[in-house]
Amino acid sequence: MRYVFAEAQLRHRPPTFLVRGQPKPCPEKPERAEALVGSLKARGAVVEEPPSYGAGPRAAVHSADYLRFLETAYARWSALPDAAEVIVPNVHRNTDMAEYPTGIVGQAGWHMADTACPIGPGTWEAVCGGADTAAHAATLVASGQERTAYALCRPPGHHASRDMAGGFCYINNAAVAAQAMLPLYAQQGRAPRVAILDVDVHHGNGTQAIFYDRDDVLFISIHGDPNNFYPWFAGYAHERGKGVGLGSNLNIPLPMGTEEATFLDAVDQALAQVSAFGPQALVLSLGFDTFIGDPLAFFKVTTPGFGLLGRKIAGAGLPTVLVQEGGYDCDALAANLASFLDGFGGEGR
């Protein structure tokens, strides 16, 4: 297994986010990545810096106006009189508003779905580093250089849609990975089909939206019931895809307090669908916020339970890209990643 992490991802430092209207310290902080890197190094892994893949992998899954916004937003915002330290929109677009504004305040509301994705001085460099991390791990696997690669992406990505940030996410790293693999398989004369399984506690609404009308990428998400949990407006079981993508989207929402055994049963259900789809590879959106002690937790997965999860994912028998998503108990992240990798069979390289 290869382990990929871009140091630039540490430059993103969001100070706060809103919880029931109250500003709270943001749990999506650089210490998350540092804990995960520490876990890898403790097991003897070599953590490699990815090369720059340029704008291509980002542009393959995100719109041009959104990427221009992310790249230029902080400088434009900082030029405003009396601007806050980070960009947090005070207005958001809705279905009745469809005109794209030229000003930074309006564009912030257009491209930022909520207040949990503030943009600061290091955000653009960090999210580009995450995209490079995902693209490199995907290239290693799809080119046949490695059977498995772990993309240590931070900030996470699965709530980022084609043209909107949200829920701590800016660039959809799992989508970058999956999209990067498809042409490589096509060049090899193989059917370009990839499955994405999202086991973060939150629904991967951005990933779903990006691939919703396509049949070359199967998306499955196991997550907290959105009737009572973020992202609220997507992740319901009846969402099955549209057009040629109908049937290539599967949501498995589970109630608050779901026990580990029930979660793992859902993983078995999901992997059966992955097998039926017949992909060349699996992209796993790996969240550790299903942990029983996570501050955002909805489920009750234990540290040993992540080892069982790793064993099940390995049992799918597919070339696999592991893409890091959430997990906000910094004190438990190292142990949870180690347990997953032990179960999966990953060893230091």
Secondary structure, DSSP 8 states (H G I E B T S, - for coil): -EEE--GGGGG----EEEETTEEEE-S--HHHHHHHHHHHHHTT--EE-----TTHHHHTTS-HHHHHHHHHHHHHHHTSTT--SSB--S----TT-----SSHHHHHHHHB-SSS--B-TTHHHHHHHHHHHHHHHHHHHHTTS-SEEEE--SS--TT--SS-BBTTBSS-HHHHHHHHHHHHHHHTTS---EEEEE-SSS--HHHHHHHTT-SSEEEEEEEE-TTSSTTSSS--TT----GGGTTSEEEEEE-TTEEHHHHHHHHHHHHHHHHHH--SEEEEEE--TTBTT-TT--EEB-HHHHHHHHHHHHHT-S-EEEEE-----HHHHHHHHHHHHHHHT----
